Amino acid sequence: MSAESSTSSRISRWHPSSQVTVALIVLVAFACTLTLRYLGAFQFLEFHFYDFYIRQQARAASSEPLVLVEMVESDIQSPSLDYPLPDEKLADLLSLLEADAPAVIGLDIWRDLPVPKSGGGLPRLNQVLQAGSNIVAIFTLSGIKPPAVLSSNPERIAFNDNFPVDVEVAHTIPKVRRSLLFADSSEGDTYDSLPFRTALIYLERKGITPEFDPEDSRSFRLGKARFRRLQADDGMYVRADARGWQMLLDFKCPDKFTRFSVTDALSGRIPPGALRDKIVLVGINAPSVEDARVTPINRTHRGIEVQAMTVNQLLRKALDGDRALQPWSDWVEDGWILFWCLAGALIGNGVRSPWRIAPATSACLASLPGIGWIAFAAGWWIPVVAPAAAFVGGSVLAVSYASSRERKMRSVLMKLYSRHVSKEIAEEIWANRDSFLEGHRPLAQKLTVTVLFTDLKGFSTISEKMEPGPLYEWLNGYLGAMAKVIQSHGGVLKQFTGDGILALFGVPVPHTVREQQADDAAAAVRCALAMGQQLLGLVRDWQQTGLPPVSMRAGIYTGDVAAGSIGSDERFEYAVVGDVVNTAARLESYDKSIADPDLEPLRIRILIGAPTHDLLDSAFRTKEIGLLEVKGKVNKVSVFQVLGES
């Protein structure tokens, strides 16, 4: 296709009405996607990608300064211990740990009631709790109280029900992805969570304390980090329970903590100095005690492990300045979704072939998770599923619109040409529809065509001798046979004028190079010769029925015409306008005494103009007739007679 045709294709495809429709498609798909997103329809799938990214990220190099002292399954089964751990044994354990001078001890074991209930070991436990100023005991915001001896000291107690589960986004088992740092109790008092309180005590020894931002009530600074409060609609969350001060967990802490069992501690097997200046968390890690948490990286994380990972994250951010994962603002996320919606609509409207649109769509959709991972690795949490849904929605609507538009275009084309051209040309017309269609009407064009005009000699004599019925039957047989010949040679049968036939070669698909125009001229001449051959057979059949023989005259001329549709939107037809058509008709009827067709071998006289003759390049035997005056032409026309193929 020429550059001019290519430009016409782009203009046709992006006609103003098409642009408006595509814009409406984008808006509809975008609105539907946002509605589904804000209803939470994509949360489940979005968090699948989030969890996958969490599992792929690099982990921190060390879990220092954390040490876990755990009551493991062998401790529970030990004859020297019991479960729950008695107060006296717990007091011994805390005393031994305290003796190694840790920075803080987080006791992740409830002691709202004495163990045993007789309270025999409670006085000693209370004494240890009061003496150890760096021991933090736990309670729950939901009702389990702290040890009574510490209940009036908020610096020494912390809640451990600090892991909200994402019930809203779970179709199976809810997972832990965030942690409370501090929250209000039912009485309205504010308390720290266990990991936040222990981390603060450790950081205070290094001179680091929280500093609230007076200009932003949703954030505070701690060392090198700025902690921003998680909002209900941050990232992929939709109306999440964001009560209290929550942060997303990054799960970058390594699994290999420094660990000791309760038996190790009570029997003195912890090396001296192993706990000095460390954060020691004391808790349960035994399969027989139900304390598992489902996280993106493990379905059986123990509670003490998730608490330790939270402490590690707080310290990495405060001491090393690790960047927190940030969601985009709402308007940026909406713009991102709109971009993919637009991309889907453009591809759906612009790529017609299913063999091209399928790979293009697959490539775009496959790139989204990769883009999401690149952003995640850079510290940004961006939507993946919502843009994919917007892309598919925009693409499907655009493809539907384009298909509907093309059905209308095809209907118009077939209405114009199906009766006049061969199946092959009809398919070529459809394949190149953008080069000459504007909207649903053929685009007015300047074309170089070869016009073939034929008429019968002796038709008047036959029509005078025949009744109307047989005459029309005879004429239809003749015209039908000639129409097949024209179509088989690639011509467009433009019209019948009684016994006359007008055929065009080189329309409606533009032929802009000389080789194509030469092929059109040769096809027109071969068609005329074939029509003569067909006429011989018809004459033999007619003579057997007593009809007189007839012969044919043909005029062929090549030149430029204006082509397009004429008429109203309800009734129109394809038309060519130009002197070429008139000249071909004049050649057909010129001086009927020249080369009597009755005497020609094929019973046809073919006269062609010089422009056609120049394009044939000696492919046919011709005889020069000379310069002739043609009615309607100022200048004389150089005319040749075609005698046959070379």
C-alpha positions, -999 to +999 in steps of 0.1 A: +000+000+000+013+035-008+022+061+017-010+080+007-031+049+013-014+043+046-022+078+057-058+073+045-060+041+066-049+059+097-073+088+091-102+063+084-094+043+115-092+073+137-121+093+123-134+119+148-165+097+154-143+067+161-122+088+185-153+098+204-165+063+206-132+050+218-131+078+245-166+067+257-154+031+258-124+041+279-147+060+303-172+031+306-145+005+312-127+028+336-158+036+356-167-001+358-132-011+369-131+016+396-166+005+409-155-031+411-122-021+428-139+001+454-163-028+461-133-050+469-137-073+439-100-074+432-086-076+467-082-114+468-062-115+435-042-083+443-030-099+476-020-130+457+005-109+438+015-090+470+022-123+488+042-136+459+064-104+458+069-107+496+083-142+491+106-131+463+123-102+481+157-103+497+159-110+534+178-091+560+214-103+567+210-107+604+183-110+631+205-092+657+200-081+685+171-106+689+173-137+711+144-161+715+140-181+747+112-206+739+093-233+757+096-260+731+079-294+729+107-312+748+103-287+776+066-295+779+073-332+779+102-328+805+094-344+839+111-314+856+088-288+840+051-284+835+028-266+812+017-239+818+051-230+833+046-225+871+051-191+886+081-202+905+098-217+875+090-186+855+105-164+882+137-186+881+138-182+843+135-144+844+161-141+871+186-161+852+180-141+820+181-108+839+215-118+853+231-117+818+221-080+815+199-079+784+186-046+772+149-057+775+130-089+781+096-093+765+075-119+783+051-133+757+034-155+782+002-145+799+002-142+837-032-128+845-038-157+868-014-175+892+000-208+881-009-230+900-041-213+911-031-218+947-007-190+941+022-205+960+049-192+936+032-158+929+050-138+955+084-147+941+072-140+905+059-106+916+092-098+933+112-106+901+088-086+879+091-056+902+129-058+904+135-063+867+129-028+854+135-040+818+109-068+818+078-061+797+048-084+804+018-088+782-020-085+782-046-083+754-069-054+744-096-080+741-097-088+779-068-108+792-052-086+820-015-080+827+002-093+859-015-074+887+018-062+901+025-043+868-010-032+859-004+004+871+029+008+852+021+013+815+058+014+806+062-023+818+032-038+800+022-042+764-006-060+744+003-090+722-030-093+702-013-069+677-018-088+645-050-080+626-059-107+601-070-098+566-105-115+568-118-091+541-094-103+514-092-140+523-111-167+504-095-194+525-074-188+556-069-152+567-033-141+568-013-117+590+002-089+569+003-060+594+009-052+630-004-027+655+023-005+671+000+011+696-037+014+702-064+024+727-079+000+752-117-001+758-112+023+787-095+048+763-059+044+775-032+041+749-008+012+751+021-001+731+022-035+714+049-060+726+073-055+697+069-017+697+075-014+735+105-037+735+120-019+705+115+015+721+132+004+753+162-009+733+163+023+711+161+046+742+195+031+753+208+045+720+192+079+725+164+073+700+128+082+710+096+088+689+091+123+675+056+130+663+052+152+632+032+183+642+022+188+605+010+152+599-010+135+626-007+102+606+031+098+610+060+100+634+097+097+632+118+071+650+156+074+644+162+073+606+127+062+597+094+079+592+065+057+602+032+064+584-001+051+598-018+026+576-051+038+562-082+018+555-078+021+517-040+021+514-025+000+486-049-028+477-069-026+509-106-016+506-122-004+538-098-025+560-100-023+598-073+003+603-081+010+640-051+018+661-017+027+646-008-001+622+021-007+598+026-032+570+050-061+578+078-066+553+088-101+565+124-094+556+138-108+589+157-140+584+142-172+599+175-181+618+171-164+651+194-171+680+173-195+700+175-212+734+150-234+751+136-229+786+156-260+797+188-245+783+182-213+803+173-231+836+202-255+833+227-228+826+235-238+791+232-203+777+268-190+772+276-161+795+272-128+777+250-143+750+221-120+761+240-089+770+224-058+755+200-080+735+163-080+731+151-113+747+117-126+738+103-153+760+074-174+747+060-207+735+071-225+704+055-260+706+031-277+681+010-289+709+002-254+719-020-236+694-002-204+686+002-205+648-001-175+625-005-177+587+017-152+569+027-147+533+059-167+538+048-194+562+015-211+571+027-221+606+046-191+620+046-192+658+034-161+676+068-154+691+084-156+657+061-130+642+067-107+672+104-111+667+101-103+630+081-071+638+108-060+663+135-066+637+116-045+611+113-016+636+150-017+644+161-019+608+140+011+599+150+032+629+187+023+629+195+016+592+168+037+575+152+008+556+125+023+534+089+013+542+067+000+514+046+029+501+013+028+483+005+053+455-019+080+462-055+074+450-053+097+421-020+082+408-035+047+412-066+058+393-044+073+366-025+040+363-057+021+358-069+047+333-037+043+313-042+005+310-078+010+301-068+033+273-041+009+262-066-019+259-091+002+240-064+014+215-052-021+209-087-035+206-097-007+182-065-005+163-054-042+158-079-061+137-062-094+131-069-120+159-035-134+152-020-100+162-044-089+189-040-121+209-001-118+212-004-080+219-029-085+246-010-114+262+022-094+261+006-064+279-011-086+305+021-106+311+041-074+316+019-061+345+031-086+371+067-078+361+061-041+364+044-047+398+075-066+410+099-039+397+079-013+416+077-035+447+114-040+447+118-002+445+095+003+475+061+010+458+030-011+462+010-006+430-022-023+416-018-052+392-052-069+389-073-037+386-052-024+356-054-059+340-092-058+344-093-023+330-072-034+300-094-064+293-125-044+297-113-016+274-101-041+248-132-062+248-155-032+244-132-017+217-131-050+198-169-053+200-172-017+187-147-023+160-164-055+149-198-038+148-183-009+128-166-033+104-199-053+099-215-020+088-186-012+066-187-047+051-224-043+045-218-011+027-190-025+006-209-056-004-239-035-012-217-015-036-196-042-052-209-077-045-230-078-077-202-063-099-169-080-089-154-114-083-151-129-049-113-124-050-117-087-057-144-084-030-120-098-005-092-075-017-116-046-013-124-056+022-087-062+031-079-027+019-110-010+031-092+016+050-076+030+019-108+042+004-135+043+031-142+073+052-168+065+079-193+043+061-190+060+027-163+054+000-137+081+001-136+103-030-103+095-048-084+102-079-076+069-096-060+058-128-083+033-144-088+014-177-124+016-190-139-011-212-171-002-231-189-027-253-220-028-274-236-053-298-239-048-336-272-060-349-291-058-316-318-035-331-326-061-358-329-089-332-350-068-308-375-059-336-380-096-345-385-109-309-413-106-284-404-088-251-403-120-230-379-140-252-359-108-259-352-103-222-344-139-217-320-138-246-304-105-234-300-118-199-282-148-211-258-127-231-252-102-203-248-129-177-222-147-198-203-114-203-205-105-166-187-138-157-160-131-182-154-096-168-153-108-132-129-136-141-105-110-155-106-089-124-129-062-138-156-043-119-189-045-138-201-009-135-234-010-154-255-023-182-270+001-207-294-021-227-270-043-247-240-021-237-216-030-209-193-007-189-165-023-170-136-008-150-102-021-143-081-005-115-110+002-090-118+006-063-085-003-047-060+024-058-033+012-082-006+039-081+024+023-097+029+019-135+032-019-132-002-022-117-017+002-142-001-018-170-017-050-156-051-033-155-047-023-192-037-058-202-065-073-182-091-051-200-078-061-234-077-098-225-112-094-211-124-079-244-108-108-264-123-133-240-157-117-245-153-121-282-144-158-277-175-162-255-196-145-281-186-171-307-200-199-286-232-179-280-237-172-317-234-209-326-261-217-300-284-188-312-281-198-349-294-233-340-326-216-327-330-195-358-316-162-343-294-141-365-257-137-356-244-106-338-210-091-332-195-068-307-176-035-307-153-025-277-136+007-268-108+008-242-092+039-228-069+045-198-067+077-177-076+094-145-111+095-130-127+107-097-142+078-079-166+077-049-202+073-040-231+094-051-265+095-037-280+097-002-271+076+029-302+055+022-296+050-015-262+055-031-239+038-056-202+037-065-194+060-094-165+072-115-165+106-132-141+117-159-134+121-196-119+086-197-154+069-196-167+091-224-137+085-245-140+047-242-177+050-252-167+071-282-141+046-293-166+018-292-191+037-314-165+054-336-169+051-374-187+017-376-173+011-410-137+007-396-129-029-391-163-045-393-167-068-363-186-093-385-154-099-404-131-103-373-121-138-362-137-133-328-166-112-341-154-083-320-137-050-329-115-036-302-102+000-304-079+013-278-064+048-271-028+056-270-025+057-232-037+021-231-015+011-260+016+026-243+010+005-212+007-028-231+044-029-241+039-051-272+019-078-252-007-077-280-008-074-318-022-041-328-027-020-359-025+018-358-057+034-371-044+070-368-054+103-352-091+104-351-115+132-342-137+119-313-169+136-304-165+157-272-127+158-275-109+190-286-077+172-295-075+142-318-071+108-303-044+083-314-063+051-319-051+014-323-070-018-331-062-049-312-058-080-334-049-105-307-023-114-282+014-115-293 
